Amino acid sequence: MSVDGASRNPHADPLLCPRWCGPLKVISVFVDPTVVEVILRHLNITDPPVA
């Protein structure tokens, strides 16, 4: 599944499947900043979003 559509549309529901329009479930949460950095680096996302 691609998140490109959700990243372009700020009003997209992140818990609604863009393909099937059904609910998504959160299956994990990363809270360790080091792990998050490794994942973002792997995805070539260098600038973290501003909260």
N, C-alpha and C positions, 0 to 999 in steps of 0.2 A: 504494500500500500504506500502511496506517495503522499507526502504532506505538503506538496507544492501548492495545491489549491488553497489549503488552509492558511499557508503563509502569505498568500497574495490577498486573501479576503479576511480583514480583521474582524468581521462579524460572523465568521464560520464557527460553528459549535465544535470544539475539539473533542467532544465525547460522542459525536454522531458520525458514523461511517459515511464518508463521501460517496462510496460506491454503492452500498446497499441501503443507506439511510436508516440504519438500525443503531441501537446504542452500542458504544464501545465500553469495555471494562478496563480499569487501571489494574495491571497485573504486577507492576513493580514501580518503585520510586527510588531514585538515586539521590542520596543525601550527602555523600562524601564528595567534597569539591574536587578532589584528585581524580576520582572516577569520572565525574562529569567532564572535566577537562580532557581526559583521555578520549572519551566518546566524541566530544565536539571536535577535537583535533582529527580523529579518524574520519569524521564526516566533512572535513575541511571547512568547518565553521569557526572562524578565527575571532570574530567580534561577538561577544555575548550580548544578548538583548538588554536594553536598559529597562530596569524595573520602574 
